[in-house]
Amino acid sequence: MEWLFTLIMNISLGSILIVCGYLIWKKQKISLIRRYHYKRVKDQDRKIYCAEIGVALIIVGLSFIFMWLINYFTNVSYGILVLAVGFVTGMFPFVHAEIKFNRDKF
């Protein structure tokens, strides 16, 4: 029954991150990150900023789902490596966008 709990948690968290990433990327809902970004990010930079942040969140969300799949089907905890790689890979564009477009500490 433990696998069911981890399934629900990983799929839920991954899905939330993917949906938020999609909304930020395609719908440009910057307020899902922080409300003051409407003032901090210039209008001409908004599309690129939203794309970088959205893709970063989708990468992290997918890594949660793949982590569960790998752990479930291999019966080995290699999925945590997938999560770590996905998290680090997703954080690079996130941090890059924050530093480049906010021109301030995030």
MMTF fields as JSON, N, C-alpha, C and O atoms, coordinates in Angstrom:
{
  "mmtfVersion": "1.0.0",
  "mmtfProducer": "UNKNOWN",
  "numBonds": 423,
  "numAtoms": 424,
  "numGroups": 106,
  "numChains": 1,
  "numModels": 1,
  "chainsPerModel": [1],
  "groupsPerChain": [106],
  "chainIdList": ["A"],
  "bondAtomList": [4, 2, 8, 6, 12, 10, 16, 14, 20, 18, 24, 22, 28, 26, 32, 30, 36, 34, 40, 38, 44, 42, 48, 46, 52, 50, 56, 54, 60, 58, 64, 62, 68, 66, 72, 70, 76, 74, 80, 78, 84, 82, 88, 86, 92, 90, 96, 94, 100, 98, 104, 102, 108, 106, 112, 110, 116, 114, 120, 118, 124, 122, 128, 126, 132, 130, 136, 134, 140, 138, 144, 142, 148, 146, 152, 150, 156, 154, 160, 158, 164, 162, 168, 166, 172, 170, 176, 174, 180, 178, 184, 182, 188, 186, 192, 190, 196, 194, 200, 198, 204, 202, 208, 206, 212, 210, 216, 214, 220, 218, 224, 222, 228, 226, 232, 230, 236, 234, 240, 238, 244, 242, 248, 246, 252, 250, 256, 254, 260, 258, 264, 262, 268, 266, 272, 270, 276, 274, 280, 278, 284, 282, 288, 286, 292, 290, 296, 294, 300, 298, 304, 302, 308, 306, 312, 310, 316, 314, 320, 318, 324, 322, 328, 326, 332, 330, 336, 334, 340, 338, 344, 342, 348, 346, 352, 350, 356, 354, 360, 358, 364, 362, 368, 366, 372, 370, 376, 374, 380, 378, 384, 382, 388, 386, 392, 390, 396, 394, 400, 398, 404, 402, 408, 406, 412, 410, 416, 414, 420, 418],
  "bondOrderList": [1, 1, 1, 1, 1, 1, 1, 1, 1, 1, 1, 1, 1, 1, 1, 1, 1, 1, 1, 1, 1, 1, 1, 1, 1, 1, 1, 1, 1, 1, 1, 1, 1, 1, 1, 1, 1, 1, 1, 1, 1, 1, 1, 1, 1, 1, 1, 1, 1, 1, 1, 1, 1, 1, 1, 1, 1, 1, 1, 1, 1, 1, 1, 1, 1, 1, 1, 1, 1, 1, 1, 1, 1, 1, 1, 1, 1, 1, 1, 1, 1, 1, 1, 1, 1, 1, 1, 1, 1, 1, 1, 1, 1, 1, 1, 1, 1, 1, 1, 1, 1, 1, 1, 1, 1],
  "groupList": [{"groupName": "MET", "atomNameList": ["N", "CA", "C", "O"], "elementList": ["N", "C", "C", "O"], "formalChargeList": [0, 0, 0, 0], "bondAtomList": [1, 0, 2, 1, 3, 2], "bondOrderList": [1, 1, 2], "singleLetterCode": "M", "chemCompType": "L-PEPTIDE LINKING"}, {"groupName": "GLU", "atomNameList": ["N", "CA", "C", "O"], "elementList": ["N", "C", "C", "O"], "formalChargeList": [0, 0, 0, 0], "bondAtomList": [1, 0, 2, 1, 3, 2], "bondOrderList": [1, 1, 2], "singleLetterCode": "E", "chemCompType": "L-PEPTIDE LINKING"}, {"groupName": "TRP", "atomNameList": ["N", "CA", "C", "O"], "elementList": ["N", "C", "C", "O"], "formalChargeList": [0, 0, 0, 0], "bondAtomList": [1, 0, 2, 1, 3, 2], "bondOrderList": [1, 1, 2], "singleLetterCode": "W", "chemCompType": "L-PEPTIDE LINKING"}, {"groupName": "LEU", "atomNameList": ["N", "CA", "C", "O"], "elementList": ["N", "C", "C", "O"], "formalChargeList": [0, 0, 0, 0], "bondAtomList": [1, 0, 2, 1, 3, 2], "bondOrderList": [1, 1, 2], "singleLetterCode": "L", "chemCompType": "L-PEPTIDE LINKING"}, {"groupName": "PHE", "atomNameList": ["N", "CA", "C", "O"], "elementList": ["N", "C", "C", "O"], "formalChargeList": [0, 0, 0, 0], "bondAtomList": [1, 0, 2, 1, 3, 2], "bondOrderList": [1, 1, 2], "singleLetterCode": "F", "chemCompType": "L-PEPTIDE LINKING"}, {"groupName": "THR", "atomNameList": ["N", "CA", "C", "O"], "elementList": ["N", "C", "C", "O"], "formalChargeList": [0, 0, 0, 0], "bondAtomList": [1, 0, 2, 1, 3, 2], "bondOrderList": [1, 1, 2], "singleLetterCode": "T", "chemCompType": "L-PEPTIDE LINKING"}, {"groupName": "ILE", "atomNameList": ["N", "CA", "C", "O"], "elementList": ["N", "C", "C", "O"], "formalChargeList": [0, 0, 0, 0], "bondAtomList": [1, 0, 2, 1, 3, 2], "bondOrderList": [1, 1, 2], "singleLetterCode": "I", "chemCompType": "L-PEPTIDE LINKING"}, {"groupName": "ASN", "atomNameList": ["N", "CA", "C", "O"], "elementList": ["N", "C", "C", "O"], "formalChargeList": [0, 0, 0, 0], "bondAtomList": [1, 0, 2, 1, 3, 2], "bondOrderList": [1, 1, 2], "singleLetterCode": "N", "chemCompType": "L-PEPTIDE LINKING"}, {"groupName": "SER", "atomNameList": ["N", "CA", "C", "O"], "elementList": ["N", "C", "C", "O"], "formalChargeList": [0, 0, 0, 0], "bondAtomList": [1, 0, 2, 1, 3, 2], "bondOrderList": [1, 1, 2], "singleLetterCode": "S", "chemCompType": "L-PEPTIDE LINKING"}, {"groupName": "GLY", "atomNameList": ["N", "CA", "C", "O"], "elementList": ["N", "C", "C", "O"], "formalChargeList": [0, 0, 0, 0], "bondAtomList": [1, 0, 2, 1, 3, 2], "bondOrderList": [1, 1, 2], "singleLetterCode": "G", "chemCompType": "PEPTIDE LINKING"}, {"groupName": "VAL", "atomNameList": ["N", "CA", "C", "O"], "elementList": ["N", "C", "C", "O"], "formalChargeList": [0, 0, 0, 0], "bondAtomList": [1, 0, 2, 1, 3, 2], "bondOrderList": [1, 1, 2], "singleLetterCode": "V", "chemCompType": "L-PEPTIDE LINKING"}, {"groupName": "CYS", "atomNameList": ["N", "CA", "C", "O"], "elementList": ["N", "C", "C", "O"], "formalChargeList": [0, 0, 0, 0], "bondAtomList": [1, 0, 2, 1, 3, 2], "bondOrderList": [1, 1, 2], "singleLetterCode": "C", "chemCompType": "L-PEPTIDE LINKING"}, {"groupName": "TYR", "atomNameList": ["N", "CA", "C", "O"], "elementList": ["N", "C", "C", "O"], "formalChargeList": [0, 0, 0, 0], "bondAtomList": [1, 0, 2, 1, 3, 2], "bondOrderList": [1, 1, 2], "singleLetterCode": "Y", "chemCompType": "L-PEPTIDE LINKING"}, {"groupName": "LYS", "atomNameList": ["N", "CA", "C", "O"], "elementList": ["N", "C", "C", "O"], "formalChargeList": [0, 0, 0, 0], "bondAtomList": [1, 0, 2, 1, 3, 2], "bondOrderList": [1, 1, 2], "singleLetterCode": "K", "chemCompType": "L-PEPTIDE LINKING"}, {"groupName": "GLN", "atomNameList": ["N", "CA", "C", "O"], "elementList": ["N", "C", "C", "O"], "formalChargeList": [0, 0, 0, 0], "bondAtomList": [1, 0, 2, 1, 3, 2], "bondOrderList": [1, 1, 2], "singleLetterCode": "Q", "chemCompType": "L-PEPTIDE LINKING"}, {"groupName": "ARG", "atomNameList": ["N", "CA", "C", "O"], "elementList": ["N", "C", "C", "O"], "formalChargeList": [0, 0, 0, 0], "bondAtomList": [1, 0, 2, 1, 3, 2], "bondOrderList": [1, 1, 2], "singleLetterCode": "R", "chemCompType": "L-PEPTIDE LINKING"}, {"groupName": "HIS", "atomNameList": ["N", "CA", "C", "O"], "elementList": ["N", "C", "C", "O"], "formalChargeList": [0, 0, 0, 0], "bondAtomList": [1, 0, 2, 1, 3, 2], "bondOrderList": [1, 1, 2], "singleLetterCode": "H", "chemCompType": "L-PEPTIDE LINKING"}, {"groupName": "ASP", "atomNameList": ["N", "CA", "C", "O"], "elementList": ["N", "C", "C", "O"], "formalChargeList": [0, 0, 0, 0], "bondAtomList": [1, 0, 2, 1, 3, 2], "bondOrderList": [1, 1, 2], "singleLetterCode": "D", "chemCompType": "L-PEPTIDE LINKING"}, {"groupName": "ALA", "atomNameList": ["N", "CA", "C", "O"], "elementList": ["N", "C", "C", "O"], "formalChargeList": [0, 0, 0, 0], "bondAtomList": [1, 0, 2, 1, 3, 2], "bondOrderList": [1, 1, 2], "singleLetterCode": "A", "chemCompType": "L-PEPTIDE LINKING"}, {"groupName": "PRO", "atomNameList": ["N", "CA", "C", "O"], "elementList": ["N", "C", "C", "O"], "formalChargeList": [0, 0, 0, 0], "bondAtomList": [1, 0, 2, 1, 3, 2], "bondOrderList": [1, 1, 2], "singleLetterCode": "P", "chemCompType": "L-PEPTIDE LINKING"}],
  "groupTypeList": [0, 1, 2, 3, 4, 5, 3, 6, 0, 7, 6, 8, 3, 9, 8, 6, 3, 6, 10, 11, 9, 12, 3, 6, 2, 13, 13, 14, 13, 6, 8, 3, 6, 15, 15, 12, 16, 12, 13, 15, 10, 13, 17, 14, 17, 15, 13, 6, 12, 11, 18, 1, 6, 9, 10, 18, 3, 6, 6, 10, 9, 3, 8, 4, 6, 4, 0, 2, 3, 6, 7, 12, 4, 5, 7, 10, 8, 12, 9, 6, 3, 10, 3, 18, 10, 9, 4, 10, 5, 9, 0, 4, 19, 4, 10, 16, 18, 1, 6, 13, 4, 7, 15, 17, 13, 4],
  "groupIdList": [1, 2, 3, 4, 5, 6, 7, 8, 9, 10, 11, 12, 13, 14, 15, 16, 17, 18, 19, 20, 21, 22, 23, 24, 25, 26, 27, 28, 29, 30, 31, 32, 33, 34, 35, 36, 37, 38, 39, 40, 41, 42, 43, 44, 45, 46, 47, 48, 49, 50, 51, 52, 53, 54, 55, 56, 57, 58, 59, 60, 61, 62, 63, 64, 65, 66, 67, 68, 69, 70, 71, 72, 73, 74, 75, 76, 77, 78, 79, 80, 81, 82, 83, 84, 85, 86, 87, 88, 89, 90, 91, 92, 93, 94, 95, 96, 97, 98, 99, 100, 101, 102, 103, 104, 105, 106],
  "secStructList": [7, 2, 2, 2, 2, 2, 2, 2, 2, 2, 2, 2, 2, 2, 2, 2, 2, 2, 2, 2, 2, 2, 2, 2, 2, 2, 1, 7, 7, 4, 4, 4, 6, 7, 6, 6, 2, 2, 2, 2, 1, 7, 4, 4, 4, 2, 2, 2, 2, 2, 2, 2, 2, 2, 2, 2, 2, 2, 2, 2, 2, 2, 2, 2, 2, 2, 2, 2, 2, 2, 2, 2, 2, 2, 1, 1, 6, 6, 2, 2, 2, 2, 2, 2, 2, 2, 2, 2, 2, 2, 2, 2, 2, 2, 2, 2, 2, 2, 2, 2, 2, 2, 7, 1, 7, 7],
  "xCoordList": [0.81, 0.0, 0.855, 0.374, 2.119, 3.017, 3.202, 3.335, 3.215, 3.391, 2.239, 2.427, 1.025, -0.131, 0.013, -0.31, 0.497, 0.72, 1.771, 1.587, 2.879, 3.915, 3.428, 3.804, 2.592, 2.011, 1.173, 1.335, 0.287, -0.602, 0.208, -0.067, 1.192, 1.981, 2.819, 2.831, 3.505, 4.369, 3.574, 3.935, 2.505, 1.681, 1.012, 0.925, 0.542, -0.112, 0.877, 0.594, 2.016, 3.008, 3.53, 3.67, 3.815, 4.274, 3.228, 3.559, 1.967, 0.894, 0.698, 0.473, 0.781, 0.648, 1.764, 1.517, 2.983, 4.109, 3.982, 4.316, 3.502, 3.334, 2.242, 2.406, 1.133, 0.043, 0.491, 0.224, 1.165, 1.671, 2.677, 2.653, 3.554, 4.51, 3.822, 4.229, 2.78, 2.033, 1.36, 1.413, 0.725, 0.038, 1.016, 0.701, 2.183, 3.178, 3.751, 3.946, 4.02, 4.655, 3.702, 4.009, 2.575, 1.676, 0.707, 0.414, 0.208, -0.773, -0.136, -0.814, 1.163, 1.949, 1.361, 1.221, 1.028, 0.509, 1.672, 1.94, 2.348, 3.519, 3.141, 3.972, 1.922, 1.514, 1.529, 1.445, 1.633, 1.751, 3.103, 3.252, 4.087, 5.395, 5.389, 5.444, 5.321, 5.224, 4.49, 4.655, 3.697, 2.869, 3.687, 3.307, 4.794, 5.52, 6.284, 6.885, 6.277, 6.963, 6.305, 6.959, 5.037, 4.418, 5.143, 5.264, 5.626, 6.345, 7.819, 8.43, 8.394, 9.833, 10.263, 11.341, 9.442, 9.811, 9.239, 8.049, 10.094, 9.644, 8.695, 8.745, 7.84, 6.848, 7.489, 6.994, 8.577, 9.21, 9.928, 10.175, 10.266, 10.939, 9.972, 10.382, 8.725, 7.756, 7.608, 7.518, 7.58, 7.377, 8.559, 8.363, 9.769, 10.961, 11.048, 11.357, 10.778, 10.814, 9.816, 10.157, 8.596, 7.569, 7.937, 7.673, 8.543, 8.941, 10.009, 9.924, 11.0, 12.069, 11.543, 11.862, 10.744, 10.208, 9.25, 9.298, 8.387, 7.415, 8.079, 7.691, 9.074, 9.781, 10.514, 10.55, 11.087, 11.781, 10.812, 11.152, 9.626, 8.656, 8.15, 7.914, 7.986, 7.547, 8.613, 8.282, 9.874, 10.962, 10.956, 11.071, 10.824, 10.803, 9.566, 9.656, 8.415, 7.198, 7.3, 6.871, 7.866, 8.046, 9.025, 8.871, 10.022, 10.981, 10.327, 10.724, 9.337, 8.614, 7.849, 7.837, 7.22, 6.457, 7.388, 7.123, 8.476, 9.431, 10.102, 10.429, 10.313, 10.911, 10.045, 10.548, 8.733, 7.85, 7.844, 7.898, 7.779, 7.748, 8.999, 8.906, 10.147, 11.396, 11.47, 11.855, 11.109, 11.148, 10.156, 10.449, 9.005, 7.976, 8.351, 8.22, 8.81, 9.059, 10.422, 10.605, 11.373, 12.683, 12.885, 13.819, 12.038, 12.174, 13.524, 13.989, 14.126, 15.374, 15.157, 14.379, 15.826, 15.599, 16.434, 16.994, 16.525, 17.221, 16.401, 16.932, 15.131, 14.278, 14.704, 14.479, 15.319, 15.768, 16.867, 16.999, 17.649, 18.649, 17.979, 18.444, 16.885, 16.131, 15.564, 15.598, 15.043, 14.507, 15.62, 15.42, 16.767, 17.877, 18.339, 18.557, 18.488, 18.916, 17.844, 18.165, 16.583, 15.499, 15.397, 15.131, 15.607, 15.543, 16.673, 16.445, 17.877, 19.023, 18.858, 19.128, 18.419, 18.202, 17.127, 17.246, 16.083, 15.022, 15.412, 14.895, 16.304, 16.692, 17.609, 17.616, 18.379, 19.253, 18.47, 18.785, 17.464, 16.72, 15.927, 15.741, 15.461, 14.704, 15.584, 15.198, 16.745, 17.662, 18.172, 18.305, 18.459, 18.921, 17.879, 18.219, 16.623, 15.561, 15.372, 15.167, 15.439, 15.268, 16.377, 16.109, 17.595, 18.713, 18.689, 18.907, 18.43, 18.488, 17.354, 17.591, 16.125, 14.977, 14.497, 13.776, 14.872, 14.466, 15.502, 15.196, 16.735, 17.816, 17.964, 18.314, 17.699, 17.736, 17.842, 17.75, 18.035, 18.007, 16.598, 15.635, 16.464, 15.157, 14.973, 13.924],
  "yCoordList": [-1.198, 0.0, 1.264, 2.352, 1.11, 2.267, 2.815, 4.026, 1.942, 2.376, 3.264, 4.166, 3.003, 3.818, 5.245, 6.208, 5.371, 6.703, 7.47, 8.65, 6.801, 7.489, 7.814, 8.836, 6.941, 7.234, 8.499, 9.392, 8.578, 9.735, 11.006, 12.036, 10.948, 12.133, 12.591, 13.777, 11.671, 12.049, 12.519, 13.514, 11.825, 12.233, 13.573, 14.428, 13.766, 15.036, 16.194, 17.217, 16.039, 17.115, 17.384, 18.537, 16.32, 16.491, 17.174, 18.038, 16.786, 17.393, 18.861, 19.684, 19.191, 20.602, 21.444, 22.542, 20.934, 21.673, 21.797, 22.838, 20.746, 20.795, 21.789, 22.561, 21.773, 22.712, 24.155, 25.044, 24.382, 25.738, 26.164, 27.309, 25.263, 25.573, 25.915, 26.846, 25.166, 25.455, 26.821, 27.601, 27.11, 28.395, 29.568, 30.616, 29.394, 30.461, 30.595, 31.708, 29.47, 29.488, 29.967, 30.924, 29.327, 29.621, 30.767, 31.561, 30.865, 31.894, 33.134, 34.135, 33.068, 34.165, 34.691, 35.9, 33.788, 34.148, 34.248, 33.328, 35.38, 35.598, 35.624, 35.314, 35.983, 36.094, 34.745, 34.714, 33.634, 32.336, 32.181, 31.36, 32.971, 32.935, 33.925, 33.546, 35.2, 36.286, 37.432, 37.672, 38.124, 39.189, 40.383, 41.023, 40.694, 41.904, 41.745, 42.708, 40.556, 40.377, 41.161, 41.452, 41.506, 42.337, 43.665, 44.204, 44.199, 45.471, 45.287, 46.15, 44.171, 43.965, 43.524, 43.904, 42.729, 42.219, 43.16, 43.476, 43.597, 44.505, 43.766, 42.542, 44.525, 43.929, 43.152, 42.088, 43.666, 42.963, 41.694, 40.802, 41.6, 40.412, 39.388, 38.275, 39.733, 38.877, 37.514, 36.503, 37.461, 36.188, 35.241, 34.055, 35.759, 34.924, 34.486, 33.329, 35.397, 35.093, 33.979, 33.013, 34.12, 33.11, 31.764, 30.718, 31.783, 30.532, 29.812, 28.599, 30.538, 29.901, 29.343, 28.213, 30.125, 29.666, 28.496, 27.519, 28.587, 27.53, 26.213, 25.162, 26.261, 25.045, 24.447, 23.228, 25.289, 24.796, 24.044, 22.976, 24.581, 23.905, 22.605, 21.628, 22.592, 21.363, 20.277, 19.11, 20.639, 19.663, 19.053, 17.837, 19.882, 19.37, 18.505, 17.462, 18.921, 18.134, 16.771, 15.767, 16.731, 15.453, 14.549, 13.328, 15.139, 14.313, 13.622, 12.511, 14.249, 13.585, 12.365, 11.312, 12.519, 11.401, 10.284, 9.113, 10.629, 9.607, 8.927, 7.743, 9.655, 9.059, 7.904, 6.82, 8.148, 7.094, 5.911, 4.758, 6.192, 5.101, 4.238, 3.011, 4.853, 4.093, 3.305, 2.136, 3.931, 3.215, 2.06, 1.015, 2.225, 1.173, -0.007, -1.155, 0.248, -0.833, -1.491, -2.616, -0.84, -1.455, -2.002, -2.77, -1.626, -2.037, -1.616, -2.197, -0.625, -0.052, 1.455, 2.007, 2.106, 3.54, 4.407, 5.415, 4.031, 4.861, 6.084, 7.034, 6.075, 7.207, 8.488, 9.576, 8.375, 9.577, 10.276, 11.498, 9.518, 10.129, 10.911, 11.985, 10.366, 11.073, 12.366, 13.404, 12.303, 13.505, 14.537, 15.726, 14.097, 15.03, 15.686, 16.896, 14.897, 15.451, 16.394, 17.468, 16.001, 16.86, 18.149, 19.211, 18.06, 19.254, 20.222, 21.421, 19.7, 20.557, 21.132, 22.312, 20.306, 20.778, 21.85, 22.809, 21.702, 22.696, 23.976, 25.048, 23.876, 25.065, 25.995, 27.201, 25.461, 26.329, 27.382, 28.565, 27.016, 28.082, 28.967, 30.154, 28.404, 29.186, 30.285, 31.454, 29.915, 30.881, 31.857, 33.05, 31.364, 32.246, 33.318, 34.493, 32.919, 33.885, 34.879, 36.068, 34.409, 35.31, 36.364, 37.546, 35.939, 36.886, 37.826, 39.028, 37.297, 38.107, 39.123, 40.282, 38.705, 39.567, 40.347, 41.332, 39.941, 40.693, 41.716, 42.653, 41.534, 42.47, 42.728, 43.829, 41.721, 41.875, 40.48, 39.482, 40.42, 39.134, 38.588, 39.35, 37.304, 36.69, 36.016, 35.42],
  "zCoordList": [0.0, 0.0, 0.0, -0.318, 0.358, 0.35, -1.06, -1.237, -2.063, -3.438, -3.892, -4.708, -3.351, -3.724, -3.195, -3.891, -1.969, -1.4, -2.194, -2.494, -2.538, -3.306, -4.716, -5.289, -5.269, -6.58, -6.526, -7.358, -5.561, -5.437, -5.197, -5.812, -4.32, -4.007, -5.21, -5.54, -5.852, -6.974, -8.178, -8.807, -8.506, -9.647, -9.348, -10.23, -8.12, -7.762, -7.831, -8.452, -7.205, -7.204, -8.614, -9.021, -9.35, -10.722, -11.595, -12.407, -11.427, -12.225, -11.877, -12.764, -10.612, -10.202, -10.811, -11.31, -10.771, -11.348, -12.866, -13.433, -13.523, -14.972, -15.356, -16.301, -14.629, -14.93, -14.672, -15.481, -13.557, -13.282, -14.346, -14.797, -14.745, -15.802, -17.111, -17.806, -17.449, -18.674, -18.594, -19.545, -17.454, -17.306, -17.365, -17.93, -16.79, -16.827, -18.234, -18.721, -18.886, -20.195, -21.286, -21.997, -21.421, -22.539, -22.252, -23.146, -21.026, -20.684, -20.069, -19.838, -19.803, -19.233, -17.922, -17.735, -17.035, -15.721, -14.741, -13.968, -14.795, -13.953, -12.479, -11.626, -12.171, -10.77, -10.056, -8.829, -10.776, -10.122, -9.432, -8.527, -9.86, -9.207, -8.044, -6.874, -8.404, -7.419, -8.088, -9.284, -7.331, -7.903, -8.39, -9.37, -7.731, -8.122, -9.427, -9.902, -10.018, -11.291, -12.422, -13.423, -12.288, -13.321, -13.448, -14.548, -12.333, -12.36, -12.682, -13.313, -12.254, -12.375, -13.77, -14.227, -14.455, -15.766, -16.829, -16.817, -17.739, -18.8, -19.744, -19.864, -20.401, -21.294, -22.442, -22.816, -23.004, -24.114, -23.654, -24.465, -22.367, -21.831, -21.257, -20.928, -21.134, -20.449, -21.114, -20.417, -22.435, -23.136, -22.909, -22.644, -23.012, -22.803, -21.345, -21.058, -20.439, -19.005, -18.676, -17.994, -19.161, -18.895, -19.51, -18.918, -20.69, -21.33, -20.511, -20.314, -20.037, -19.255, -17.939, -17.569, -17.239, -15.956, -16.161, -15.415, -17.159, -17.426, -17.784, -17.275, -18.654, -19.042, -17.839, -17.678, -17.011, -15.816, -14.898, -14.388, -14.688, -13.829, -14.448, -13.738, -15.753, -16.426, -16.308, -16.098, -16.44, -16.297, -14.893, -14.744, -13.882, -12.501, -12.276, -11.629, -12.799, -12.652, -13.316, -12.748, -14.519, -15.206, -14.467, -14.473, -13.836, -13.104, -11.908, -11.555, -11.278, -10.192, -10.714, -10.077, -11.864, -12.428, -12.876, -12.604, -13.559, -13.991, -12.809, -12.885, -11.718, -10.529, -10.036, -9.742, -9.949, -9.46, -10.423, -9.994, -11.719, -12.695, -12.606, -12.638, -12.497, -12.431, -11.134, -11.14, -10.027, -8.747, -8.718, -8.137, -9.324, -9.286, -10.173, -9.75, -11.379, -12.318, -12.16, -12.626, -11.529, -11.353, -9.947, -9.718, -9.011, -7.614, -7.019, -6.038, -7.612, -7.138, -7.07, -7.848, -6.164, -5.964, -6.896, -6.464, -8.159, -9.134, -9.506, -10.082, -9.187, -9.517, -8.834, -9.363, -7.666, -6.96, -7.762, -7.692, -8.517, -9.394, -10.515, -10.898, -11.038, -12.078, -11.515, -12.176, -10.298, -9.659, -9.437, -9.686, -8.979, -8.735, -10.034, -10.075, -11.087, -12.376, -12.922, -13.43, -12.819, -13.292, -12.501, -13.065, -11.198, -10.359, -10.703, -10.866, -10.812, -11.141, -12.548, -12.772, -13.491, -14.861, -14.912, -15.675, -14.113, -14.082, -13.362, -13.678, -12.413, -11.66, -12.45, -12.203, -13.394, -14.19, -14.97, -14.843, -15.772, -16.469, -15.512, -15.78, -14.404, -13.434, -12.835, -12.823, -12.347, -11.737, -12.783, -12.507, -13.983, -15.057, -15.371, -15.512, -15.48, -15.789, -14.652, -14.895, -13.43, -12.291, -12.253, -12.038, -12.457, -12.407, -13.61, -13.461, -14.78, -15.997, -16.083, -16.424, -15.778, -16.035, -14.817, -14.972, -13.632, -12.446, -12.025, -11.288, -12.495, -12.199, -10.698, -10.274, -9.928, -8.474, -7.88, -8.594, -6.585, -5.909, -5.94, -5.843, -6.07, -6.051, -4.734, -4.487]
}
